[in-house]
Amino acid sequence: MERALLVTIKLKSEKDNWRLEDVAEELEELTHTSGAEVVDNITCVCDKPTPNLFIGKGKTEELALLSQEQGADTVIFSHDLSGTQQRNLEGVIGKKTIDRTQLILDIFARHARSPDGKTQVELAQLQYLMPRLVGKGIMLSRLGGGIGTRGPGEQKLEVDRRRISKRIDKLKDDLKHLKAHRLTIRKKRKENAIPVVALIGYTNAGKSTLLNALTSAGQIVSDSLFTTLDPLHKSFVLPNGEHIVISDTVGFLHNLPHHLIEAFKATLEEVVEADLLIHVLDISHPRVYEHNQAVFGVLTELQADKKFMINALNKIDLLEDKVWLTKLKADFPNSVTISAKFRQNLDSLLEKIQENFASRMIRLELLIPHSRMDLVDLCYREGKVEEIKYLQKGIKVRLILPRVLSQKLLHDNAIRIIN
């Protein structure tokens, strides 16, 4: 197992309400998720980064000594490093040195499964590496194995700027084709009046667990960060018979770099296109309010912060003091308290979802000819049949179904409205 020495830095100029200890703890969580062992986590406060080493030379030499004593293979910084800073730090410390963005990309590379996910990860990694190449012919293999070299890094040894640039263009073209395919699927959903509900939230808030609880999706869940990278869509029928699609999306993160949001817009576009957002919050986490702010920061970048949202206050089973629930419900409007793991209060959540889409549904009583059993099948498949009677003059069906679909049905001359 790779051994990592962490360096968590707080810049005095930063406008961030996260405590240094909280940033350090999250960097440890990210490192564990990448499969490495944390040997130590050094914290320091700086006025501003230096152009050559980010931190002072004395602190860098201290890190070099500490990494030798602790037997660290890698040094991970909490802030983004320029190519010059990274090379200089490696020269002084004598160990592979990476930053938080490279660590996140490494985790993404481990978890990407779909063509979309793999393409986006490779594109983001190459865009990250491009400005960090010293010159033509520099070998990316100088970093060795382990964190920061997974995914395309292992396949792109001795690649110069020109070849990387060509590869980036090819990946961007691939993403355009994949986007066209997703648009086709989305267009069919809209034609069939099927609304999309997107699960959003901070990484490890319990989105995948909630998706499994609602749909038996079999999505992999783990008590670690970024278990889900590729969006997963599952069909679901609400208690009132309305068909919806529930989409699980990649988790958000505090200080998620802007260029990563740009690189993963193909994954995050499900959030933008969704008809309803369910914001899953881990209310047992001490930084739940900071997590909420981080999520809204990403939503603002995506221009999706004005969308209608239900707050699913998750993991109530882990909340020791239930008195906090009253305050949390007041602080997070339009909320439902749930435990996705133990399927608590999921009925209340579904009622909230139904309320949001109530105007889309209509109750009708129809008379369908005996010769049109295909329309009866359609009523069962796309709506909720409350009563059906087989009469001599036809089949009387009382049901609830989407308004858009009812308009299509009523254009069929074979059907007669009773009520």
Order of alpha helices (4+ residues) and beta strands (2+ residues): beta-alpha-beta-alpha-beta-alpha-beta-alpha-alpha-alpha-beta-alpha-beta-beta-alpha-alpha-beta-alpha-beta-alpha-beta-alpha-beta-alpha-beta-beta-alpha-beta
